[in-house]
């Protein structure tokens, strides 16, 4: 029976030994030049990709080409604003929120985008084209963690149709301008002729002087909504 004990050294700035210290000592005693130089081999597999699927960069580029700027907003939103927009949907409320106005997970991208519009309007930026790609969070007891995370892309436009210029008559944006932007995204689909537009209702609300035309697009359902006045007129 043989017995061998090895005491390996360690750097002076660290207490205790770790496995790497022992491996280094074994390699030193054995001889670094005696260790064969063999390159590691790993097998790689191409990820499956559906040709029919649209890439997010494609959709981003379409909206940027049409004058939009990408926004990144919090997934935590004001529950009061969200309740005003989606009165019939229950949101996931955080037990320990950052603040009271960031205590609910968003059901849609609109709450964050509308707050971004409000922030810019307060700083005399009255013509805006914003879009965002992100997740919405739908409470679902059957889903993992009790919530479904669905990727969506949405946007908001407000103000005049074009930048101020002497050769262009000033005109505020309307439903048909939003519809044109949505159709530009739908043009990326091979079966875009099979999609039709129908009117959608939304709870009227006023956020300061916010009266935007809005669009929202999801991967499966695409629709457009427009608020002309906060009281009754809706398209």
Backbone as CSV, one residue per row, in Angstrom:
resi,resn,N_x,N_y,N_z,CA_x,CA_y,CA_z,C_x,C_y,C_z
1,UNK,0.857,-1.177,0.000,0.000,0.000,0.000,0.899,1.235,0.000
2,UNK,0.526,2.185,-0.836,1.296,3.423,-0.912,0.433,4.576,-0.455
3,UNK,1.094,5.600,0.021,0.372,6.770,0.522,1.156,7.990,0.098
4,UNK,0.484,8.943,-0.470,1.163,10.153,-0.962,0.412,11.363,-0.447
5,UNK,1.135,12.367,0.008,0.536,13.616,0.486,1.227,14.763,-0.235
6,UNK,0.454,15.697,-0.696,1.023,16.845,-1.405,0.498,18.126,-0.777
7,UNK,1.375,19.013,-0.533,1.000,20.322,0.012,1.179,21.350,-1.081
8,UNK,0.103,21.840,-1.610,0.197,22.812,-2.702,0.248,24.225,-2.175
9,UNK,0.881,25.099,-2.913,0.954,26.500,-2.522,-0.279,27.257,-2.961
10,UNK,-0.477,28.408,-2.399,-1.600,29.272,-2.759,-1.136,30.711,-2.764
11,UNK,-1.812,31.581,-3.539,-1.462,33.002,-3.532,-1.608,33.593,-2.143
12,UNK,-0.743,34.533,-1.810,-0.758,35.124,-0.483,-1.951,35.998,-0.198
13,UNK,-2.665,36.423,-1.247,-3.805,37.314,-1.035,-5.117,36.545,-0.885
14,UNK,-5.052,35.208,-0.742,-6.270,34.425,-0.621,-6.134,33.417,0.513
15,UNK,-7.197,33.298,1.316,-7.192,32.353,2.424,-7.731,31.008,1.946
16,UNK,-7.098,29.930,2.378,-7.600,28.604,2.063,-7.225,28.157,0.664
17,UNK,-7.425,26.861,0.395,-7.110,26.272,-0.899,-8.393,26.037,-1.689
18,UNK,-8.242,26.054,-2.995,-9.331,25.688,-3.884,-8.824,24.607,-4.825
19,UNK,-9.735,23.980,-5.555,-9.364,22.848,-6.411,-8.321,23.237,-7.449
20,UNK,-8.401,24.462,-7.951,-7.462,24.896,-8.984,-6.029,24.923,-8.472
21,UNK,-5.843,25.240,-7.169,-4.491,25.240,-6.603,-3.876,23.848,-6.667
22,UNK,-4.643,22.824,-6.322,-4.141,21.450,-6.345,-3.855,20.996,-7.770
23,UNK,-4.738,21.340,-8.697,-4.520,20.971,-10.108,-3.248,21.599,-10.626
24,UNK,-3.007,22.838,-10.262,-1.794,23.519,-10.716,-0.542,22.824,-10.180
25,UNK,-0.596,22.380,-8.919,0.560,21.697,-8.343,0.808,20.354,-9.010
26,UNK,-0.264,19.612,-9.299,-0.117,18.328,-9.995,0.500,18.542,-11.371
27,UNK,0.020,19.553,-12.088,0.561,19.832,-13.420,2.022,20.253,-13.343
28,UNK,2.400,21.001,-12.320,3.789,21.439,-12.193,4.718,20.257,-11.924
29,UNK,4.280,19.359,-11.008,5.102,18.194,-10.691,5.197,17.253,-11.890
30,UNK,4.079,17.041,-12.560,4.067,16.148,-13.724,4.891,16.724,-14.863
31,UNK,4.882,18.044,-14.995,5.616,18.711,-16.065,4.684,19.273,-17.112
32,UNK,4.705,20.596,-17.254,3.809,21.232,-18.223,4.054,20.740,-19.636
33,UNK,5.322,20.456,-19.964,5.650,20.003,-21.318,5.178,18.582,-21.584
34,UNK,4.881,17.821,-20.522,4.403,16.448,-20.704,2.888,16.362,-20.926
35,UNK,2.194,17.453,-20.729,0.745,17.472,-20.931,0.463,17.656,-22.412
36,UNK,-0.238,16.717,-23.050,-0.508,16.839,-24.503,-1.359,18.072,-24.805
37,UNK,-1.049,18.720,-25.899,-1.766,19.915,-26.350,-2.878,19.485,-27.299
38,UNK,-4.038,19.233,-26.757,-5.179,18.769,-27.545,-6.282,19.829,-27.483
39,UNK,-6.681,20.284,-28.652,-7.742,21.297,-28.707,-9.078,20.681,-28.308
40,UNK,-9.879,21.393,-27.541,-11.189,20.858,-27.161,-12.109,20.749,-28.360
41,UNK,-12.960,19.760,-28.342,-13.902,19.512,-29.430,-15.318,19.664,-28.887
42,UNK,-16.124,20.451,-29.580,-17.515,20.643,-29.170,-18.395,20.577,-30.407
43,UNK,-19.550,19.984,-30.266,-20.496,19.887,-31.381,-21.515,21.011,-31.282
44,UNK,-21.752,21.662,-32.394,-22.707,22.764,-32.452,-23.874,22.378,-33.351
45,UNK,-25.040,22.857,-32.997,-26.233,22.558,-33.764,-26.934,23.851,-34.134
46,UNK,-27.296,23.983,-35.403,-27.987,25.180,-35.862,-29.364,25.262,-35.209
47,UNK,-29.714,26.449,-34.788,-31.039,26.656,-34.213,-32.096,26.628,-35.299
48,UNK,-33.239,26.052,-34.962,-34.333,25.998,-35.922,-34.886,27.401,-36.161
49,UNK,-35.165,27.716,-37.413,-35.683,29.035,-37.767,-36.796,28.876,-38.789
50,UNK,-37.942,29.463,-38.476,-39.076,29.400,-39.389,-39.001,30.563,-40.371
51,UNK,-39.005,30.236,-41.650,-38.916,31.293,-42.651,-40.141,32.204,-42.622
52,UNK,-41.268,31.664,-42.171,-42.489,32.467,-42.133,-42.491,33.462,-40.984
53,UNK,-41.602,33.281,-40.011,-41.575,34.171,-38.844,-40.882,35.482,-39.182
54,UNK,-41.434,36.567,-38.697,-40.825,37.884,-38.907,-39.816,38.148,-37.800
55,UNK,-38.696,38.715,-38.166,-37.701,39.055,-37.163,-38.034,40.424,-36.573
56,UNK,-37.721,40.587,-35.312,-37.973,41.859,-34.643,-37.188,43.002,-35.299
57,UNK,-35.916,42.804,-35.692,-35.212,43.895,-36.366,-35.918,44.384,-37.631
58,UNK,-36.570,43.480,-38.367,-37.314,43.906,-39.554,-38.434,44.864,-39.181
59,UNK,-39.180,44.511,-38.150,-40.296,45.354,-37.739,-39.798,46.681,-37.177
60,UNK,-38.700,46.623,-36.432,-38.122,47.862,-35.916,-37.722,48.790,-37.060
61,UNK,-37.098,48.224,-38.089,-36.608,49.049,-39.190,-37.752,49.710,-39.945
62,UNK,-38.865,48.983,-40.111,-40.024,49.563,-40.783,-40.531,50.787,-40.037
63,UNK,-40.650,50.679,-38.716,-41.159,51.799,-37.926,-40.164,52.951,-37.878
64,UNK,-38.876,52.652,-37.806,-37.864,53.715,-37.826,-37.913,54.455,-39.157
65,UNK,-38.078,53.718,-40.242,-38.171,54.350,-41.562,-39.389,55.251,-41.675
66,UNK,-40.408,54.993,-40.872,-41.623,55.808,-40.910,-41.610,56.911,-39.851
67,UNK,-40.442,57.159,-39.276,-40.287,58.302,-38.383,-40.437,58.005,-36.911
68,UNK,-40.543,56.731,-36.529,-40.685,56.378,-35.117,-39.319,56.298,-34.441
69,UNK,-39.340,56.487,-33.144,-38.158,56.278,-32.311,-38.481,55.194,-31.284
70,UNK,-37.522,54.297,-31.055,-37.770,53.203,-30.123,-37.634,53.685,-28.689
71,UNK,-38.584,53.292,-27.866,-38.575,53.626,-26.440,-38.401,52.347,-25.626
72,UNK,-37.835,52.485,-24.453,-37.708,51.380,-23.511,-38.314,51.849,-22.194
73,UNK,-39.416,51.262,-21.814,-40.116,51.673,-20.599,-40.116,50.523,-19.583
74,UNK,-40.481,50.856,-18.349,-40.507,49.858,-17.285,-41.655,48.870,-17.490
75,UNK,-41.422,47.638,-17.047,-42.492,46.636,-17.031,-43.441,46.880,-15.863
76,UNK,-43.009,47.694,-14.891,-43.852,48.050,-13.748,-44.548,49.374,-14.066
77,UNK,-45.857,49.409,-13.930,-46.610,50.600,-14.326,-47.528,51.039,-13.195
78,UNK,-48.113,52.219,-13.392,-49.066,52.768,-12.434,-50.389,52.004,-12.549
79,UNK,-50.856,51.366,-11.484,-52.109,50.593,-11.584,-53.318,51.453,-11.921
80,UNK,-53.316,52.726,-11.530,-54.448,53.600,-11.835,-54.536,53.871,-13.333
81,UNK,-53.382,54.134,-13.961,-53.364,54.365,-15.413,-53.768,53.097,-16.145
82,UNK,-53.249,51.978,-15.694,-53.558,50.715,-16.356,-55.034,50.354,-16.209
83,UNK,-55.591,50.628,-15.040,-57.004,50.346,-14.810,-57.882,51.217,-15.705
84,UNK,-57.447,52.447,-15.953,-58.214,53.334,-16.831,-58.210,52.831,-18.267
85,UNK,-57.112,52.220,-18.681,-57.007,51.719,-20.054,-57.624,50.342,-20.216
86,UNK,-57.470,49.491,-19.201,-57.941,48.103,-19.292,-58.756,47.774,-18.043
87,UNK,-59.970,48.301,-18.018,-60.806,48.193,-16.821,-61.248,46.767,-16.535
88,UNK,-61.326,45.933,-17.558,-61.863,44.588,-17.383,-60.782,43.525,-17.247
89,UNK,-59.533,43.917,-17.091,-58.443,42.968,-16.961,-57.752,43.126,-15.609
90,UNK,-57.448,42.003,-14.999,-56.736,42.009,-13.722,-55.239,41.920,-13.977
91,UNK,-54.479,42.743,-13.287,-53.027,42.773,-13.448,-52.350,42.069,-12.292
92,UNK,-51.099,41.725,-12.493,-50.286,41.123,-11.441,-49.703,42.247,-10.589
93,UNK,-50.100,42.296,-9.317,-49.652,43.350,-8.412,-48.432,42.859,-7.630
94,UNK,-47.410,43.680,-7.552,-46.175,43.303,-6.876,-46.325,43.437,-5.367
95,UNK,-45.837,42.467,-4.599,-45.937,42.570,-3.135,-45.002,43.623,-2.549
96,UNK,-43.839,43.839,-3.211,-42.872,44.837,-2.717,-42.434,45.732,-3.879
97,UNK,-43.296,46.651,-4.302,-42.969,47.497,-5.456,-41.911,48.546,-5.138
98,UNK,-41.306,49.064,-6.201,-40.344,50.156,-6.058,-41.032,51.395,-5.501
99,UNK,-42.218,51.668,-6.039,-43.028,52.790,-5.566,-44.480,52.477,-5.882
100,UNK,-45.409,53.291,-5.340,-46.832,53.037,-5.536,-47.235,53.141,-6.998
101,UNK,-46.577,54.034,-7.762,-46.929,54.195,-9.176,-46.174,53.220,-10.078
102,UNK,-45.506,52.235,-9.486,-44.851,51.176,-10.256,-45.117,49.829,-9.575
103,UNK,-46.371,49.601,-9.232,-46.718,48.438,-8.417,-47.459,47.346,-9.182
104,UNK,-47.688,47.520,-10.470,-48.402,46.516,-11.260,-47.600,46.178,-12.506
105,UNK,-47.633,44.902,-12.896,-46.990,44.479,-14.138,-47.890,44.865,-15.305
106,UNK,-47.290,45.321,-16.364,-48.074,45.859,-17.472,-48.834,44.759,-18.223
107,UNK,-50.063,45.070,-18.583,-50.894,44.215,-19.416,-50.742,44.548,-20.882
108,UNK,-50.099,45.651,-21.155,-49.920,46.157,-22.509,-48.770,47.158,-22.474
109,UNK,-48.263,47.517,-23.629,-47.175,48.494,-23.680,-47.673,49.929,-23.554
110,UNK,-48.962,50.144,-23.685,-49.492,51.508,-23.677,-49.203,52.311,-22.419
111,UNK,-49.379,51.781,-21.212,-49.139,52.625,-20.033,-47.763,53.272,-20.025
112,UNK,-46.735,52.505,-20.335,-45.381,53.068,-20.367,-45.199,54.061,-21.492
113,UNK,-45.762,53.747,-22.661,-45.617,54.650,-23.802,-46.365,55.958,-23.569
114,UNK,-47.545,55.881,-22.968,-48.309,57.100,-22.704,-47.618,57.977,-21.664
115,UNK,-47.000,57.363,-20.687,-46.243,58.147,-19.710,-45.034,58.805,-20.363
116,UNK,-44.421,58.115,-21.344,-43.314,58.716,-22.085,-43.794,59.914,-22.899
117,UNK,-44.990,59.798,-23.472,-45.571,60.923,-24.211,-45.854,62.077,-23.266
118,UNK,-46.435,61.779,-22.118,-46.746,62.827,-21.150,-45.485,63.543,-20.689
119,UNK,-44.427,62.783,-20.460,-43.145,63.364,-20.039,-42.621,64.327,-21.111
120,UNK,-42.702,63.928,-22.376,-42.205,64.779,-23.454,-43.093,65.988,-23.688
121,UNK,-44.392,65.807,-23.548,-45.298,66.943,-23.713,-45.051,68.007,-22.653
122,UNK,-44.699,67.589,-21.466,-44.411,68.551,-20.399,-43.160,69.354,-20.701
123,UNK,-42.406,68.926,-21.677,-41.175,69.624,-22.089,-41.281,70.155,-23.515
124,UNK,-42.509,70.531,-23.874,-42.806,71.179,-25.148,-42.459,70.327,-26.369
125,UNK,-42.489,69.019,-26.222,-42.309,68.132,-27.369,-43.682,67.566,-27.728
126,UNK,-44.352,68.223,-28.663,-45.746,67.890,-28.943,-45.943,66.992,-30.148
127,UNK,-44.885,66.726,-30.892,-44.990,65.784,-32.017,-44.109,64.585,-31.710
128,UNK,-44.722,63.424,-31.540,-43.974,62.247,-31.125,-44.392,61.029,-31.935
129,UNK,-43.418,60.172,-32.189,-43.631,58.856,-32.802,-42.790,57.875,-32.000
130,UNK,-43.417,57.088,-31.142,-42.679,56.165,-30.282,-43.186,54.747,-30.504
131,UNK,-42.276,53.786,-30.424,-42.673,52.382,-30.443,-41.787,51.619,-29.472
132,UNK,-42.268,50.458,-29.062,-41.523,49.636,-28.118,-41.794,48.167,-28.396
133,UNK,-40.766,47.355,-28.229,-40.900,45.902,-28.277,-40.584,45.360,-26.886
134,UNK,-41.478,44.536,-26.352,-41.244,44.011,-25.018,-42.287,42.982,-24.646
135,UNK,-42.317,42.638,-23.378,-43.226,41.620,-22.873,-44.410,42.261,-22.153
136,UNK,-45.565,41.629,-22.303,-46.692,41.967,-21.444,-46.957,40.762,-20.541
137,UNK,-47.527,41.009,-19.369,-47.629,39.990,-18.344,-49.103,39.767,-17.995
138,UNK,-49.593,38.571,-18.351,-50.990,38.236,-18.146,-51.100,37.195,-17.039
139,UNK,-51.798,37.494,-15.928,-51.973,36.498,-14.868,-52.660,35.246,-15.404
140,UNK,-52.079,34.095,-15.117,-52.624,32.820,-15.576,-52.159,31.734,-14.611
141,UNK,-53.091,31.170,-13.870,-52.738,30.175,-12.856,-52.121,28.924,-13.465
142,UNK,-52.445,28.628,-14.728,-51.918,27.421,-15.366,-50.531,27.616,-15.965
143,UNK,-50.054,28.856,-16.030,-48.747,29.136,-16.628,-47.652,29.029,-15.571
144,UNK,-46.423,28.927,-16.043,-45.283,28.844,-15.132,-45.157,30.140,-14.336
145,UNK,-45.068,30.018,-13.015,-44.976,31.194,-12.165,-46.272,31.956,-12.025
146,UNK,-47.362,31.427,-12.597,-48.654,32.090,-12.488,-48.840,33.276,-13.413
147,UNK,-47.982,33.415,-14.425,-48.097,34.551,-15.349,-47.589,34.152,-16.728
148,UNK,-48.301,34.616,-17.748,-47.859,34.402,-19.129,-47.120,35.650,-19.610
149,UNK,-45.950,35.457,-20.189,-45.152,36.557,-20.715,-45.218,36.502,-22.241
150,UNK,-45.866,37.492,-22.820,-46.140,37.489,-24.253,-45.375,38.633,-24.921
151,UNK,-44.536,38.342,-25.927,-43.826,39.413,-26.632,-44.761,40.176,-27.560
152,UNK,-44.738,41.493,-27.485,-45.589,42.345,-28.322,-44.785,43.565,-28.770
153,UNK,-45.311,44.203,-29.791,-44.735,45.475,-30.237,-45.884,46.469,-30.347
154,UNK,-45.691,47.651,-29.841,-46.755,48.645,-29.847,-46.182,50.035,-30.040
155,UNK,-47.056,50.976,-30.319,-46.568,52.328,-30.564,-47.610,53.380,-30.260
156,UNK,-47.205,54.608,-30.296,-48.094,55.740,-30.064,-47.616,56.904,-30.929
157,UNK,-48.574,57.605,-31.514,-48.242,58.811,-32.282,-49.124,59.947,-31.791
158,UNK,-48.591,61.147,-31.843,-49.327,62.320,-31.383,-48.745,63.558,-32.071
159,UNK,-49.603,64.534,-32.281,-49.138,65.790,-32.879,-49.466,65.878,-34.360
160,UNK,-48.725,66.690,-35.058,-48.975,66.897,-36.481,-48.400,65.756,-37.304
161,UNK,-48.891,65.629,-38.516,-48.460,64.541,-39.393,-46.999,64.682,-39.786
162,UNK,-46.567,65.902,-40.065,-45.191,66.135,-40.509,-44.559,67.231,-39.662
163,UNK,-43.246,67.281,-39.698,-42.544,68.368,-39.023,-42.915,69.704,-39.661
164,UNK,-42.835,70.751,-38.874,-43.205,72.069,-39.374,-42.331,72.478,-40.549
165,UNK,-42.990,72.866,-41.639,-42.268,73.276,-42.844,-43.169,74.194,-43.660
166,UNK,-42.581,75.169,-44.316,-43.373,76.153,-45.045,-44.134,75.538,-46.211
167,UNK,-43.655,74.412,-46.765,-44.293,73.827,-47.941,-45.327,72.764,-47.592
168,UNK,-45.504,72.474,-46.307,-46.432,71.416,-45.896,-47.494,72.007,-44.980
169,UNK,-48.748,71.788,-45.334,-49.844,72.270,-44.489,-49.905,71.449,-43.204
170,UNK,-50.107,72.123,-42.089,-50.148,71.426,-40.809,-51.464,70.675,-40.662
171,UNK,-51.357,69.405,-40.286,-52.540,68.571,-40.076,-52.269,67.584,-38.957
172,UNK,-53.164,67.481,-37.976,-52.957,66.508,-36.895,-53.133,65.085,-37.412
173,UNK,-52.472,64.152,-36.774,-52.596,62.754,-37.184,-53.991,62.240,-36.858
174,UNK,-54.432,61.251,-37.603,-55.736,60.650,-37.354,-55.639,59.133,-37.452
175,UNK,-56.783,58.505,-37.396,-56.837,57.044,-37.409,-56.169,56.465,-38.646
176,UNK,-56.355,57.111,-39.788,-55.852,56.554,-41.036,-54.324,56.632,-41.123
177,UNK,-53.726,57.582,-40.459,-52.262,57.622,-40.390,-51.732,56.433,-39.589
178,UNK,-52.431,56.127,-38.484,-52.046,54.959,-37.680,-52.248,53.688,-38.498
179,UNK,-53.353,53.614,-39.187,-53.668,52.440,-40.010,-52.603,52.232,-41.080
180,UNK,-52.098,53.317,-41.663,-51.055,53.195,-42.677,-49.778,52.608,-42.088
181,UNK,-49.446,52.994,-40.855,-48.250,52.446,-40.212,-48.426,50.953,-39.916
182,UNK,-49.620,50.574,-39.471,-49.884,49.168,-39.208,-49.819,48.366,-40.507
183,UNK,-50.374,48.923,-41.576,-50.342,48.234,-42.872,-48.909,48.075,-43.382
184,UNK,-48.041,49.028,-43.052,-46.637,48.895,-43.449,-45.992,47.696,-42.766
185,UNK,-46.384,47.442,-41.511,-45.885,46.253,-40.822,-46.500,44.986,-41.410
186,UNK,-47.795,45.051,-41.719,-48.472,43.883,-42.284,-47.940,43.530,-43.658
187,UNK,-47.374,44.498,-44.356,-46.827,44.236,-45.691,-45.672,43.243,-45.635
188,UNK,-45.087,43.062,-44.459,-44.011,42.091,-44.305,-44.531,40.661,-44.333
189,UNK,-45.846,40.489,-44.102,-46.440,39.158,-44.085,-46.755,38.702,-45.501
190,UNK,-46.672,37.410,-45.715,-46.958,36.878,-47.047,-48.454,36.833,-47.326
191,UNK,-49.270,36.690,-46.278,-50.728,36.605,-46.457,-51.419,37.850,-45.926
192,UNK,-50.828,39.018,-46.152,-51.381,40.249,-45.600,-52.745,40.602,-46.190
193,UNK,-53.069,40.044,-47.358,-54.362,40.356,-47.958,-55.511,39.737,-47.177
194,UNK,-55.207,38.747,-46.341,-56.262,38.064,-45.588,-56.629,38.802,-44.313
195,UNK,-55.950,39.896,-44.005,-56.182,40.636,-42.767,-57.071,41.839,-43.046
196,UNK,-58.080,42.032,-42.196,-58.964,43.182,-42.350,-58.985,43.969,-41.046
197,UNK,-59.398,45.217,-41.125,-59.457,46.104,-39.967,-60.905,46.230,-39.501
198,UNK,-61.094,46.186,-38.190,-62.414,46.399,-37.607,-62.289,47.392,-36.466
199,UNK,-63.390,48.055,-36.142,-63.380,49.037,-35.063,-63.208,48.341,-33.725
200,UNK,-62.501,48.975,-32.812,-62.288,48.433,-31.468,-62.634,49.514,-30.463
201,UNK,-63.242,49.119,-29.366,-63.625,50.083,-28.331,-62.541,50.154,-27.278
202,UNK,-62.427,51.316,-26.651,-61.469,51.520,-25.569,-62.077,52.497,-24.576
203,UNK,-61.790,52.283,-23.326,-62.343,53.154,-22.285,-61.764,54.555,-22.430
204,UNK,-62.593,55.602,-22.568,-62.066,56.957,-22.684,-61.334,57.366,-21.417
205,UNK,-60.227,58.026,-21.575,-59.500,58.520,-20.407,-58.682,59.728,-20.808
206,UNK,-58.365,60.538,-19.846,-57.560,61.720,-20.080,-56.360,61.685,-19.152
207,UNK,-55.183,61.757,-19.707,-53.960,61.846,-18.913,-53.356,63.222,-19.180
208,UNK,-53.733,64.198,-18.364,-53.267,65.555,-18.620,-53.872,66.044,-19.929
209,UNK,-53.045,66.482,-20.855,-53.527,66.929,-22.159,-53.227,65.872,-23.228
210,UNK,-53.240,64.599,-22.807,-52.877,63.514,-23.687,-54.078,63.095,-24.530
211,UNK,-54.045,63.334,-25.821,-55.087,62.883,-26.731,-54.424,62.233,-27.940
212,UNK,-53.742,61.101,-27.755,-52.987,60.529,-28.864,-53.801,59.582,-29.721
213,UNK,-53.350,59.420,-30.947,-53.784,58.282,-31.732,-52.821,57.153,-31.407
214,UNK,-53.353,55.943,-31.228,-52.503,54.867,-30.745,-52.659,53.635,-31.613
215,UNK,-51.616,52.835,-31.665,-51.693,51.549,-32.329,-51.026,50.525,-31.437
216,UNK,-51.505,49.327,-31.512,-50.863,48.236,-30.795,-50.860,47.014,-31.687
217,UNK,-49.772,46.307,-31.711,-49.625,45.161,-32.576,-49.102,43.997,-31.764
218,UNK,-49.735,42.873,-31.834,-49.206,41.668,-31.219,-48.886,40.679,-32.322
219,UNK,-48.246,39.572,-31.956,-47.823,38.613,-32.984,-49.014,37.925,-33.625
220,UNK,-50.116,37.770,-32.902,-51.242,37.024,-33.431,-52.434,37.898,-33.792
221,UNK,-52.637,38.968,-33.029,-53.778,39.848,-33.272,-53.261,41.247,-33.522
222,UNK,-53.701,41.846,-34.580,-53.249,43.187,-34.940,-54.480,44.059,-35.097
223,UNK,-54.489,45.159,-34.396,-55.615,46.048,-34.498,-55.162,47.482,-34.257
224,UNK,-55.988,48.417,-34.640,-55.675,49.831,-34.452,-56.792,50.490,-33.680
225,UNK,-56.419,51.446,-32.851,-57.384,52.197,-32.065,-57.023,53.677,-32.139
226,UNK,-58.041,54.509,-32.046,-57.784,55.945,-32.113,-58.711,56.675,-31.161
227,UNK,-58.174,57.573,-30.362,-58.974,58.435,-29.483,-58.973,59.839,-30.086
228,UNK,-60.125,60.298,-30.528,-60.205,61.645,-31.082,-60.482,62.655,-29.973
229,UNK,-61.422,62.347,-29.072,-61.725,63.207,-27.932,-61.934,62.296,-26.728
230,UNK,-61.604,62.779,-25.529,-61.721,61.910,-24.360,-63.151,61.632,-23.915
231,UNK,-64.133,62.394,-24.446,-65.477,62.239,-23.952,-66.197,61.053,-24.613
232,UNK,-66.519,61.181,-25.882,-67.362,60.145,-26.493,-66.866,59.671,-27.854
233,UNK,-66.258,60.548,-28.635,-65.936,60.196,-30.005,-64.775,59.218,-30.060
234,UNK,-65.025,58.042,-30.594,-63.991,57.033,-30.723,-64.127,56.360,-32.082
235,UNK,-63.025,55.890,-32.625,-63.045,55.153,-33.888,-62.603,53.749,-33.602
